[in-house]
């Protein structure tokens, strides 16, 4: 991740052991690259000392596997949050508005959902990938991974305000 290193972005990992999740590898990589690039862009005007992206792996209250990518960047207004997954919506001067829309479609194709949350401008954003939405929760005890322990580095959590595409 040369751009992340060069831009002084701190990476925070909070991984809980979970069972294996069946996904389409190429689609998941596409979703993650898009979300990470958006997080990196959102940090461009954030002071270097405050730049962070947190990756969290765990389970939601229904027992489904979740992967969240949170940043401490510019945040998302409530008006934009309601549209982030819409085809053609962009806030970038050179954007086309296909990225997050394509991510939402890929997650649905994998039986999951992607949601976005932000407490507003200047307060960062979180994109959460939830797997097994169609299939229900997996057995939490089966095939637990050897995930690394979480760090104590906090990344500003987002509010409950958010948008979802299912």
TORKOL-4160 file (C-alpha; in steps of 0.2 Angstrom, whole numbers, padded with zeros to 4 digits, m for minus):
166
<pt num="1" X="0000" Y="0000" Z="0000"/>
<pt num="2" X="0013" Y="0013" Z="m0006"/>
<pt num="3" X="0000" Y="0027" Z="m0006"/>
<pt num="4" X="m0006" Y="0024" Z="0011"/>
<pt num="5" X="0012" Y="0024" Z="0018"/>
<pt num="6" X="0017" Y="0039" Z="0008"/>
<pt num="7" X="0002" Y="0049" Z="0014"/>
<pt num="8" X="0005" Y="0045" Z="0033"/>
<pt num="9" X="m0011" Y="0035" Z="0035"/>
<pt num="10" X="m0011" Y="0024" Z="0051"/>
<pt num="11" X="m0019" Y="0007" Z="0049"/>
<pt num="12" X="m0029" Y="0000" Z="0064"/>
<pt num="13" X="m0034" Y="m0018" Z="0064"/>
<pt num="14" X="m0048" Y="m0025" Z="0076"/>
<pt num="15" X="m0050" Y="m0043" Z="0071"/>
<pt num="16" X="m0062" Y="m0055" Z="0080"/>
<pt num="17" X="m0061" Y="m0074" Z="0076"/>
<pt num="18" X="m0075" Y="m0079" Z="0065"/>
<pt num="19" X="m0080" Y="m0094" Z="0054"/>
<pt num="20" X="m0075" Y="m0094" Z="0036"/>
<pt num="21" X="m0086" Y="m0084" Z="0024"/>
<pt num="22" X="m0090" Y="m0090" Z="0007"/>
<pt num="23" X="m0087" Y="m0075" Z="m0005"/>
<pt num="24" X="m0083" Y="m0072" Z="m0023"/>
<pt num="25" X="m0065" Y="m0067" Z="m0021"/>
<pt num="26" X="m0063" Y="m0055" Z="m0036"/>
<pt num="27" X="m0079" Y="m0046" Z="m0032"/>
<pt num="28" X="m0074" Y="m0044" Z="m0013"/>
<pt num="29" X="m0057" Y="m0037" Z="m0019"/>
<pt num="30" X="m0066" Y="m0025" Z="m0030"/>
<pt num="31" X="m0077" Y="m0019" Z="m0016"/>
<pt num="32" X="m0062" Y="m0017" Z="m0004"/>
<pt num="33" X="m0051" Y="m0008" Z="m0016"/>
<pt num="34" X="m0065" Y="0004" Z="m0020"/>
<pt num="35" X="m0069" Y="0007" Z="m0001"/>
<pt num="36" X="m0051" Y="0009" Z="0003"/>
<pt num="37" X="m0047" Y="0021" Z="m0011"/>
<pt num="38" X="m0062" Y="0032" Z="m0006"/>
<pt num="39" X="m0056" Y="0032" Z="0013"/>
<pt num="40" X="m0039" Y="0037" Z="0007"/>
<pt num="41" X="m0046" Y="0051" Z="m0003"/>
<pt num="42" X="m0057" Y="0057" Z="0011"/>
<pt num="43" X="m0041" Y="0058" Z="0022"/>
<pt num="44" X="m0032" Y="0070" Z="0010"/>
<pt num="45" X="m0037" Y="0086" Z="0019"/>
<pt num="46" X="m0036" Y="0078" Z="0037"/>
<pt num="47" X="m0020" Y="0083" Z="0047"/>
<pt num="48" X="m0007" Y="0069" Z="0045"/>
<pt num="49" X="m0007" Y="0065" Z="0064"/>
<pt num="50" X="m0026" Y="0061" Z="0063"/>
<pt num="51" X="m0026" Y="0051" Z="0047"/>
<pt num="52" X="m0031" Y="0033" Z="0050"/>
<pt num="53" X="m0041" Y="0019" Z="0043"/>
<pt num="54" X="m0048" Y="0005" Z="0054"/>
<pt num="55" X="m0052" Y="m0012" Z="0048"/>
<pt num="56" X="m0064" Y="m0022" Z="0059"/>
<pt num="57" X="m0069" Y="m0040" Z="0057"/>
<pt num="58" X="m0082" Y="m0048" Z="0068"/>
<pt num="59" X="m0101" Y="m0052" Z="0069"/>
<pt num="60" X="m0116" Y="m0042" Z="0070"/>
<pt num="61" X="m0130" Y="m0044" Z="0083"/>
<pt num="62" X="m0138" Y="m0057" Z="0072"/>
<pt num="63" X="m0122" Y="m0067" Z="0071"/>
<pt num="64" X="m0118" Y="m0063" Z="0053"/>
<pt num="65" X="m0100" Y="m0059" Z="0047"/>
<pt num="66" X="m0095" Y="m0041" Z="0045"/>
<pt num="67" X="m0080" Y="m0032" Z="0039"/>
<pt num="68" X="m0080" Y="m0013" Z="0042"/>
<pt num="69" X="m0068" Y="0000" Z="0035"/>
<pt num="70" X="m0068" Y="0016" Z="0045"/>
<pt num="71" X="m0059" Y="0032" Z="0041"/>
<pt num="72" X="m0056" Y="0048" Z="0051"/>
<pt num="73" X="m0058" Y="0059" Z="0035"/>
<pt num="74" X="m0070" Y="0072" Z="0029"/>
<pt num="75" X="m0086" Y="0062" Z="0033"/>
<pt num="76" X="m0102" Y="0062" Z="0023"/>
<pt num="77" X="m0116" Y="0074" Z="0024"/>
<pt num="78" X="m0134" Y="0067" Z="0028"/>
<pt num="79" X="m0140" Y="0072" Z="0010"/>
<pt num="80" X="m0125" Y="0063" Z="0002"/>
<pt num="81" X="m0126" Y="0048" Z="0013"/>
<pt num="82" X="m0143" Y="0044" Z="0007"/>
<pt num="83" X="m0137" Y="0044" Z="m0011"/>
<pt num="84" X="m0119" Y="0036" Z="m0010"/>
<pt num="85" X="m0125" Y="0019" Z="m0018"/>
<pt num="86" X="m0135" Y="0027" Z="m0032"/>
<pt num="87" X="m0129" Y="0025" Z="m0049"/>
<pt num="88" X="m0121" Y="0040" Z="m0056"/>
<pt num="89" X="m0119" Y="0049" Z="m0039"/>
<pt num="90" X="m0102" Y="0056" Z="m0035"/>
<pt num="91" X="m0095" Y="0071" Z="m0025"/>
<pt num="92" X="m0078" Y="0069" Z="m0034"/>
<pt num="93" X="m0074" Y="0082" Z="m0048"/>
<pt num="94" X="m0068" Y="0068" Z="m0059"/>
<pt num="95" X="m0079" Y="0054" Z="m0053"/>
<pt num="96" X="m0092" Y="0045" Z="m0063"/>
<pt num="97" X="m0103" Y="0038" Z="m0049"/>
<pt num="98" X="m0101" Y="0020" Z="m0053"/>
<pt num="99" X="m0089" Y="0014" Z="m0039"/>
<pt num="100" X="m0100" Y="0012" Z="m0024"/>
<pt num="101" X="m0115" Y="0007" Z="m0034"/>
<pt num="102" X="m0105" Y="m0007" Z="m0042"/>
<pt num="103" X="m0100" Y="m0012" Z="m0024"/>
<pt num="104" X="m0118" Y="m0012" Z="m0018"/>
<pt num="105" X="m0122" Y="m0024" Z="m0033"/>
<pt num="106" X="m0107" Y="m0035" Z="m0030"/>
<pt num="107" X="m0112" Y="m0037" Z="m0011"/>
<pt num="108" X="m0130" Y="m0042" Z="m0016"/>
<pt num="109" X="m0123" Y="m0054" Z="m0029"/>
<pt num="110" X="m0113" Y="m0062" Z="m0014"/>
<pt num="111" X="m0129" Y="m0063" Z="m0003"/>
<pt num="112" X="m0123" Y="m0048" Z="0007"/>
<pt num="113" X="m0126" Y="m0030" Z="0010"/>
<pt num="114" X="m0115" Y="m0014" Z="0011"/>
<pt num="115" X="m0120" Y="0000" Z="0022"/>
<pt num="116" X="m0112" Y="0018" Z="0025"/>
<pt num="117" X="m0112" Y="0028" Z="0040"/>
<pt num="118" X="m0106" Y="0045" Z="0045"/>
<pt num="119" X="m0109" Y="0057" Z="0059"/>
<pt num="120" X="m0107" Y="0071" Z="0047"/>
<pt num="121" X="m0093" Y="0083" Z="0039"/>
<pt num="122" X="m0076" Y="0081" Z="0047"/>
<pt num="123" X="m0081" Y="0066" Z="0057"/>
<pt num="124" X="m0076" Y="0052" Z="0046"/>
<pt num="125" X="m0086" Y="0038" Z="0038"/>
<pt num="126" X="m0088" Y="0019" Z="0039"/>
<pt num="127" X="m0093" Y="0007" Z="0026"/>
<pt num="128" X="m0098" Y="m0010" Z="0033"/>
<pt num="129" X="m0099" Y="m0026" Z="0022"/>
<pt num="130" X="m0111" Y="m0039" Z="0030"/>
<pt num="131" X="m0111" Y="m0057" Z="0023"/>
<pt num="132" X="m0124" Y="m0070" Z="0024"/>
<pt num="133" X="m0139" Y="m0058" Z="0024"/>
<pt num="134" X="m0148" Y="m0070" Z="0012"/>
<pt num="135" X="m0142" Y="m0087" Z="0020"/>
<pt num="136" X="m0143" Y="m0082" Z="0038"/>
<pt num="137" X="m0130" Y="m0083" Z="0051"/>
<pt num="138" X="m0116" Y="m0096" Z="0051"/>
<pt num="139" X="m0112" Y="m0107" Z="0065"/>
<pt num="140" X="m0101" Y="m0095" Z="0075"/>
<pt num="141" X="m0090" Y="m0109" Z="0082"/>
<pt num="142" X="m0086" Y="m0118" Z="0066"/>
<pt num="143" X="m0068" Y="m0115" Z="0059"/>
<pt num="144" X="m0064" Y="m0100" Z="0068"/>
<pt num="145" X="m0049" Y="m0091" Z="0060"/>
<pt num="146" X="m0033" Y="m0086" Z="0068"/>
<pt num="147" X="m0036" Y="m0067" Z="0067"/>
<pt num="148" X="m0024" Y="m0055" Z="0075"/>
<pt num="149" X="m0028" Y="m0046" Z="0091"/>
<pt num="150" X="m0036" Y="m0029" Z="0090"/>
<pt num="151" X="m0024" Y="m0014" Z="0093"/>
<pt num="152" X="m0029" Y="m0001" Z="0106"/>
<pt num="153" X="m0028" Y="0013" Z="0093"/>
<pt num="154" X="m0045" Y="0021" Z="0092"/>
<pt num="155" X="m0052" Y="0027" Z="0075"/>
<pt num="156" X="m0067" Y="0039" Z="0078"/>
<pt num="157" X="m0083" Y="0028" Z="0077"/>
<pt num="158" X="m0097" Y="0034" Z="0066"/>
<pt num="159" X="m0114" Y="0038" Z="0071"/>
<pt num="160" X="m0129" Y="0027" Z="0068"/>
<pt num="161" X="m0134" Y="0038" Z="0053"/>
<pt num="162" X="m0132" Y="0028" Z="0038"/>
<pt num="163" X="m0137" Y="0021" Z="0021"/>
<pt num="164" X="m0139" Y="0004" Z="0016"/>
<pt num="165" X="m0142" Y="m0006" Z="0000"/>
<pt num="166" X="m0149" Y="m0024" Z="0001"/>
